[in-house]
Each structure stands twice: as structure tokens, then as C-alpha cells.
């Protein structure tokens, strides 16, 4: 455990858990590109599946939590704006499906 903490430059188990949470958050955020790529390959054209926005939102919220914990104002601003955009896209998709796509 000590070697892992040294490698990640942390001084406590709590900080190590936050760093691991940050890696998980980044993995969720990165998964959205894999989902989009696979969906596009399957459709043989560029598409953005709804799952892309859900992974964006989940990864963005997790990264925002990590940024807040780290007290990084640049990271906080970037992730907060992203979260608003992901929510808006999901809201537009929901409204479109409720109205029947008109």
C-alpha cells in the first residue's frame, strides 16, 4: 500500500481512494468515446447514441466531484460547464422522444 501511495504522491488512504475514484471517473468519461465509435462503426456513419450522453454525464459528474475535492478551479469550471451541456442534450432527446420527433 505504501508503494502505491508513493507512486500516486498521496499521504493518506483517503487521498489514495480519491485518486482511484478519479481514475474510475476518467474511465467512465473515456468509455463514451468507445460507445460512440462502436455505434458509428455498426451504422457505417457517424452517430451519437443516447448512451454517449449518459456516460458523458456520469463521467462528468464524477470528474466534477474529484475536481471539487482537489479544489482545482480550472477543472471545476470545465467539468461544471460540460455537465450542464450533457444534461441539456439529454433533456432535448427526452423532449424529442415525448413529442414523437416532430
Backbone torsions as a table, in degrees:
resi	resn	phi	psi	omega
1	UNK	NA	-40.3	-180.0
2	UNK	-60.7	-39.9	178.8
3	UNK	-65.4	-42.0	178.7
4	UNK	-62.7	-43.5	179.4
5	UNK	-64.6	-39.4	177.8
6	UNK	-65.6	-43.0	-178.8
7	UNK	-62.1	-37.2	180.0
8	UNK	-91.1	2.4	178.2
9	UNK	58.2	46.8	176.8
10	UNK	-121.0	157.8	-175.8
11	UNK	-112.5	-1.3	-178.1
12	UNK	-146.6	161.3	176.8
13	UNK	-63.7	-37.8	179.3
14	UNK	-60.6	-44.2	178.9
15	UNK	-66.2	-37.1	176.9
16	UNK	-61.9	-42.7	178.1
17	UNK	-62.6	-38.0	177.1
18	UNK	-64.7	-40.8	178.4
19	UNK	-64.2	-42.7	177.9
20	UNK	-64.0	-38.6	174.9
21	UNK	-61.1	-41.8	177.9
22	UNK	-60.8	-40.5	176.7
23	UNK	-65.4	-40.9	177.4
24	UNK	-63.2	-42.1	178.1
25	UNK	-60.8	-44.2	179.6
26	UNK	-65.3	-36.7	177.5
27	UNK	-63.9	-41.1	177.6
28	UNK	-63.0	-42.5	-179.1
29	UNK	-65.8	-39.9	179.1
30	UNK	-69.8	-32.8	-179.2
31	UNK	-58.3	-28.3	-179.5
32	UNK	-61.7	-36.4	178.6
33	UNK	-69.7	-36.6	176.7
34	UNK	-64.4	-42.0	178.8
35	UNK	-62.4	-45.4	-179.6
36	UNK	-64.7	-42.6	-179.9
37	UNK	-62.7	-47.3	-179.5
38	UNK	-64.2	-40.3	178.6
39	UNK	-64.7	-38.8	178.7
40	UNK	-67.9	-41.4	177.6
41	UNK	-61.9	-42.1	179.8
42	UNK	-64.7	-40.7	-179.0
43	UNK	-82.5	-12.1	-177.3
44	UNK	61.8	26.7	173.7
45	UNK	-158.6	164.8	-178.6
46	UNK	-73.6	121.1	177.4
47	UNK	-134.1	156.5	176.2
48	UNK	-123.9	99.0	-179.4
49	UNK	-70.3	157.3	179.1
50	UNK	-57.6	-34.3	179.2
51	UNK	-58.3	-31.3	176.9
52	UNK	-56.1	-44.7	-178.0
53	UNK	-71.7	-35.2	176.9
54	UNK	-67.2	-42.2	176.9
55	UNK	-67.0	-36.4	176.2
56	UNK	-61.0	-46.5	-179.4
57	UNK	-64.1	-49.4	-178.5
58	UNK	-62.6	-48.5	178.4
59	UNK	-63.3	-40.2	179.6
60	UNK	-64.3	-43.4	178.3
61	UNK	-65.3	-42.0	178.8
62	UNK	-64.2	-43.9	178.5
63	UNK	-66.7	-34.3	176.0
64	UNK	-63.2	-44.1	177.5
65	UNK	-60.0	-42.6	178.6
66	UNK	-64.4	-43.6	179.5
67	UNK	-63.3	-39.8	177.5
68	UNK	-63.8	-44.1	178.0
69	UNK	-59.7	-40.4	-178.8
70	UNK	-79.6	-9.8	-179.8
71	UNK	57.6	47.5	-178.6
72	UNK	-105.4	101.2	-173.5
73	UNK	-63.2	-33.1	179.0
74	UNK	-66.9	-46.8	179.5
75	UNK	-65.2	-40.9	179.4
76	UNK	-61.5	-48.3	-179.1
77	UNK	-61.4	-45.8	-179.2
78	UNK	-62.3	-44.4	-178.8
79	UNK	-73.4	-37.1	179.8
80	UNK	-62.7	-44.1	178.3
81	UNK	-62.9	-43.0	177.8
82	UNK	-58.8	-44.5	-179.3
83	UNK	-59.6	-41.7	177.9
84	UNK	-61.4	-43.4	-179.6
85	UNK	-65.1	-42.1	180.0
86	UNK	-65.3	-42.1	177.4
87	UNK	-62.0	-42.8	-179.9
88	UNK	-62.5	-43.1	178.4
89	UNK	-62.9	-42.3	177.7
90	UNK	-64.6	-37.5	177.3
91	UNK	-63.5	-43.8	178.6
92	UNK	-63.7	-41.1	178.2
93	UNK	-63.6	-42.9	179.2
94	UNK	-62.2	-47.2	179.7
95	UNK	-62.0	-37.7	178.8
96	UNK	-65.8	-40.3	-179.1
97	UNK	-72.8	-32.8	178.1
98	UNK	-69.9	-38.0	-178.1
99	UNK	-84.3	-1.8	178.9
100	UNK	84.0	17.3	177.2
101	UNK	79.7	16.8	-179.9
102	UNK	-89.9	NA	NA
